[in-house]
Amino acid sequence: MSSGVVIILIAVAVIVVAAVVLGMFVARRGNGLRRRFGPEYERTVAQHHGDVKAAEKDLDERVRRYGGLKVEPPTAEERSRYAAEWARVQEEFVDSPAQAVADAEALLGRLAQERGFPDGASGEQLAALSVHHPDHLDGYRRIQGVAQNPDGRRRSTEELREALVQAHEFFAVLAGERRGHKSGVLAPREARHTSRDDSKHRDTARGSQS
């Protein structure tokens, strides 16, 4: 075998090994992003129409920009204040469900900003939150969609209630409550509205405080 052939074979072997190593690196990186972002990973891939490479580039950029963000934990006084504000939102739901949802969305945005995340008006808040709270961000997104109502569709009281319930999980994380804590959440059965009768709204309020 000539020396030229040997050199070619070695070069091919080096290229194959490099390709394998690169593939392992890319796979490991992708698995790391999937573990870190959870449901946010799949959502980002869907946003990029199934282009995994583009989605992972997006997520990598978020980590680079916001991974080192200093998020201030709330003090005991702040936790108490936040809890009181959320309780007022739930009381407001009794007589004005749509306004209560709008106020809850505004409260979450302000709370996130006070914790150290970007201003919601900047368009960067969700990206930063996705790095630090990917498992609970759906609740914030949902209540934003309902409160801002870009499609102009009239939401049922049940839709508004469900959005508020889901958003509470995100609120609990931002406000420093124990994960999975359910106090203050509108109770599903009592909150289920079959009419617009005011007495039904008051049953909702009693259920939310039980």
C-alpha positions as CSV (number, residue, x, y, z in Angstrom):
1,M,0.0,0.0,0.0
2,S,1.5,3.3,-1.1
3,S,2.1,6.1,1.4
4,G,-0.4,8.3,-0.5
5,V,-3.2,5.8,0.1
6,V,-2.3,5.5,3.8
7,I,-2.4,9.3,4.2
8,I,-5.8,9.3,2.5
9,L,-7.1,6.6,4.8
10,I,-5.8,8.3,7.9
11,A,-7.5,11.6,6.8
12,V,-10.8,9.8,6.2
13,A,-10.5,8.2,9.6
14,V,-9.8,11.6,11.3
15,I,-12.9,13.1,9.5
16,V,-15.1,10.2,10.6
17,V,-14.0,10.4,14.2
18,A,-14.4,14.2,14.2
19,A,-17.9,13.8,12.8
20,V,-18.8,11.3,15.5
21,V,-17.4,13.5,18.3
22,L,-19.3,16.5,16.9
23,G,-22.5,14.5,16.7
24,M,-22.1,13.4,20.3
25,F,-21.4,17.0,21.4
26,V,-24.5,18.3,19.6
27,A,-26.7,15.5,21.0
28,R,-25.4,16.1,24.5
29,R,-26.0,19.9,24.1
30,G,-29.6,19.2,22.8
31,N,-30.3,16.9,25.7
32,G,-29.0,19.5,28.2
33,L,-31.3,22.1,26.7
34,R,-34.2,19.8,26.7
35,R,-33.7,19.0,30.4
36,R,-33.2,22.7,31.3
37,F,-36.2,24.1,29.4
38,G,-38.6,21.2,29.7
39,P,-41.9,22.1,27.9
40,E,-40.3,25.4,26.7
41,Y,-37.9,23.3,24.6
42,E,-40.8,21.7,22.6
43,R,-42.6,25.0,22.4
44,T,-39.6,26.7,20.9
45,V,-39.1,23.9,18.4
46,A,-42.7,24.3,17.3
47,Q,-42.2,28.1,17.0
48,H,-39.3,27.4,14.6
49,H,-41.6,25.0,12.6
50,G,-39.7,21.9,13.7
51,D,-36.2,23.3,13.0
52,V,-34.4,21.9,16.0
53,K,-31.1,23.6,15.2
54,A,-32.7,27.0,15.0
55,A,-34.7,26.3,18.2
56,E,-31.5,25.3,20.1
57,K,-29.7,28.3,18.8
58,D,-32.6,30.4,20.2
59,L,-32.4,28.7,23.6
60,D,-28.6,28.9,23.7
61,E,-28.9,32.7,23.1
62,R,-31.4,33.0,26.0
63,V,-29.1,31.2,28.4
64,R,-26.2,33.4,27.3
65,R,-28.2,36.6,27.8
66,Y,-30.2,35.8,30.9
67,G,-28.6,32.8,32.6
68,G,-26.6,35.1,34.8
69,L,-29.4,37.4,35.6
70,K,-29.5,38.3,39.3
71,V,-33.0,37.5,40.5
72,E,-33.7,38.9,44.0
73,P,-35.7,36.7,46.4
74,P,-38.7,38.4,47.9
75,T,-38.5,39.4,51.6
76,A,-41.1,38.2,54.0
77,E,-42.8,41.6,53.9
78,E,-42.9,41.5,50.1
79,R,-44.3,37.9,50.1
80,S,-47.1,39.2,52.4
81,R,-47.8,42.1,50.2
82,Y,-47.9,40.0,47.0
83,A,-50.2,37.5,48.7
84,A,-52.6,40.3,49.7
85,E,-52.6,41.7,46.2
86,W,-53.4,38.3,44.7
87,A,-56.2,37.9,47.3
88,R,-57.7,41.2,46.2
89,V,-57.6,40.0,42.6
90,Q,-59.5,36.9,43.5
91,E,-62.1,38.9,45.4
92,E,-62.5,41.1,42.3
93,F,-63.2,38.0,40.2
94,V,-66.5,37.7,42.0
95,D,-68.0,40.8,40.4
96,S,-65.7,41.4,37.5
97,P,-63.9,38.3,36.2
98,A,-62.4,40.0,33.1
99,Q,-61.0,42.9,35.0
100,A,-59.6,40.5,37.7
101,V,-57.7,38.6,35.0
102,A,-56.4,41.8,33.5
103,D,-55.2,42.9,37.0
104,A,-53.6,39.5,37.7
105,E,-51.7,39.7,34.4
106,A,-50.5,43.2,35.3
107,L,-49.5,42.1,38.8
108,L,-47.5,39.2,37.4
109,G,-45.6,41.5,35.1
110,R,-44.9,44.0,37.8
111,L,-43.8,41.2,40.2
112,A,-41.4,39.7,37.6
113,Q,-39.9,43.1,37.1
114,E,-39.5,43.7,40.8
115,R,-37.7,40.4,41.1
116,G,-35.1,41.5,38.6
117,F,-36.5,40.4,35.2
118,P,-36.8,42.8,32.3
119,D,-39.8,45.1,31.8
120,G,-42.6,43.3,30.1
121,A,-42.9,46.2,27.6
122,S,-39.4,45.4,26.3
123,G,-40.4,42.1,24.9
124,E,-37.6,40.4,26.7
125,Q,-39.4,39.5,29.9
126,L,-40.8,36.1,28.6
127,A,-37.4,35.1,27.2
128,A,-35.7,35.8,30.5
129,L,-38.4,34.1,32.5
130,S,-38.1,31.0,30.3
131,V,-34.5,30.5,31.4
132,H,-35.4,30.6,35.1
133,H,-39.0,29.4,35.3
134,P,-39.6,27.3,32.2
135,D,-41.9,24.8,34.0
136,H,-44.4,27.5,35.1
137,L,-44.3,30.0,32.2
138,D,-47.4,28.6,30.4
139,G,-49.6,30.0,33.1
140,Y,-48.2,33.5,32.5
141,R,-48.5,33.1,28.7
142,R,-52.1,31.9,29.0
143,I,-53.3,34.8,31.2
144,Q,-51.5,37.3,29.0
145,G,-53.4,35.9,26.0
146,V,-56.7,36.0,27.8
147,A,-56.1,39.5,29.3
148,Q,-54.8,41.1,26.1
149,N,-57.4,39.2,24.0
150,P,-55.7,39.8,20.6
151,D,-58.5,37.9,18.7
152,G,-61.2,40.0,20.3
153,R,-63.2,36.9,21.3
154,R,-65.5,37.1,24.3
155,R,-64.1,34.8,27.0
156,S,-66.5,32.7,29.2
157,T,-66.3,33.0,32.9
158,E,-64.9,29.5,33.0
159,E,-62.1,30.3,30.6
160,L,-61.2,33.3,32.8
161,R,-61.3,31.2,35.9
162,E,-59.0,28.5,34.4
163,A,-56.5,31.2,33.3
164,L,-56.4,32.7,36.8
165,V,-56.0,29.2,38.4
166,Q,-53.1,28.3,36.1
167,A,-51.5,31.7,36.6
168,H,-51.5,31.2,40.3
169,E,-48.9,28.5,40.0
170,F,-46.6,31.0,38.3
171,F,-47.4,33.6,40.9
172,A,-46.5,31.2,43.7
173,V,-43.0,30.7,42.2
174,L,-42.3,34.4,41.7
175,A,-43.7,35.4,45.1
176,G,-41.5,32.8,46.8
177,E,-44.3,30.6,48.0
178,R,-43.6,26.9,48.4
179,R,-43.9,25.1,45.1
180,G,-47.2,23.3,44.6
181,H,-48.8,25.4,47.4
182,K,-52.5,25.6,46.5
183,S,-53.8,28.1,49.1
184,G,-55.7,30.9,47.5
185,V,-56.5,29.1,44.3
186,L,-60.0,29.3,43.0
187,A,-61.7,25.9,43.8
188,P,-62.8,24.3,40.5
189,R,-66.2,23.0,41.6
190,E,-67.4,26.1,43.4
191,A,-66.0,28.3,40.7
192,R,-67.7,26.6,37.8
193,H,-70.3,29.0,36.4
194,T,-73.4,27.8,34.7
195,S,-75.0,31.2,34.5
196,R,-74.1,34.9,35.0
197,D,-76.1,35.0,38.2
198,D,-74.3,37.0,40.9
199,S,-74.9,34.3,43.4
200,K,-72.7,32.0,41.2
201,H,-69.9,34.6,41.4
202,R,-70.2,34.7,45.1
203,D,-70.0,30.9,45.3
204,T,-66.8,31.2,43.3
205,A,-65.3,33.6,45.9
206,R,-66.2,31.3,48.8
207,G,-64.6,28.4,47.0
208,S,-61.4,30.4,46.3
209,Q,-61.0,31.1,50.0
210,S,-61.8,27.6,51.3
